[in-house]
Amino acid sequence: MSHFDKVVDRRGTNCFKWDTVEDGVYSFTIADSDYEVPKEVKAALLKRVEHGIFGYTIVPDSYYEAVINWCKRRYGFSIKQDDIIIMNKVLESIALLINLYTKEGDKIVINPPVYPPFFSLTEGNNRELALNHLINDNEYYSLDFEDLENKFKEGAKMYILCNPHNPVGKIYSKAEIEKIVKLCNKYDVFLVSDEIHSDLIIYGHKFTSVGKYFDLHDKMAICISPSKTFNIAGLKIANLVIKNEEIKANVRKHLDCYKIGGASLLSLLACEVAYNECEYWVVEQQKHLYKNYELARNYLNKEVPHLKFASPESTYLLWINLQYLNKTSAQIIEDLKKYKLAVNSGCDYCDNYDGYIRFNLACPESVLKEGLKRLVKYLKDQEKNKTNRL
Ligand SMILES: Cc1ncc(COP(=O)(O)O)c(C=O)c1O
């Protein structure tokens, strides 16, 4: 049996996905995976834990080399050690950039439906949301460049790009990325590219980082992380990549003022080992995710032929349109409790998407099959209820 199909019980480990739902419920919620980290990462952590002393630590040059090489090999851009700022979380990085490069009342552009903290970070910091909605053509999503440029013309100060896109799984093409960077440059917009999902590419698709275009725009920062890729989000680590000297210095100065940023010795170790030794694992994981996606697609198409969902090009997220049920996402989530199934509510990603759900595919095949079975049972029961009412 493949590493990714082995069922590991996560209950009783303070696991957000499985310890916040009742016994017997199958959970496909928060964006982490249900399989173990690569054996090399686990062995390195065990060895370090065995040492038994976890005092103050330094970041070895070998850590930076691992990140530099990963960026070069996987994303095709070159950076030096000084361009990497180690953080605890991607969201911490975005929050800091919002505070440093926009003022209260400034407009920040995001692309709904999108990862909910992009809304709360903007509004929570008293900035104004400028919503550049993705165009939804029958669950194929694309960027509305005309509206984006208008938002920039109207004076937006920052653009938080989600590439690959959570929840719709879109990857922007090389031409689109180049166009985005050029537009940001033209209108002097600070570009924050959240590329946390960039190693989870569905077979046949190709990821382009904004890092390929560092020379076109100074006001740019990229958030990368091994946390989704290697399932180590609980260890907390992210790397903020910035090339511009002034911006780097300013970010470092503020991190120092607040004494924030950095990562723990275990997360640094996990990241270094994963980047140096576990690229093979990323490739295997991609195959597993593709298999799971194909399984879900074929099963849902067969059992509920009229069901619509986005075809992810990346991530492990399936974005499903249940608006035909004429129920809110909250009602659907509540209904699904009776079917012992937990998923994310679509309206958290944008009000217009009330009635959608997000389903996490990063689990063993047997778990996925059971989850899909429960979802299909629910959907078929809804049809039956409707017929009975007529
Ligand atoms: C697009 C995106 N950015 C950031 C995060 C969170 O990253 P972190 O835990 O490093 O803040 C997630 C987690 O789901 C995400 O999907």
The ligand as an ORCA input file, in Angstrom:
! r2SCAN-3c Opt
* xyz 0 1
  C      -3.566     30.383      0.393
  C      -3.140     30.136      1.801
  N      -2.303     30.995      2.384
  C      -1.888     30.820      3.667
  C      -2.335     29.745      4.407
  C      -1.914     29.618      5.833
  O      -0.529     29.546      5.929
  P       0.169     29.737      7.337
  O      -0.391     28.680      8.236
  O       1.626     29.556      7.039
  O      -0.165     31.111      7.791
  C      -3.207     28.805      3.828
  C      -3.719     27.679      4.600
  O      -4.680     27.049      4.265
  C      -3.618     29.019      2.483
  O      -4.441     28.162      1.882
*
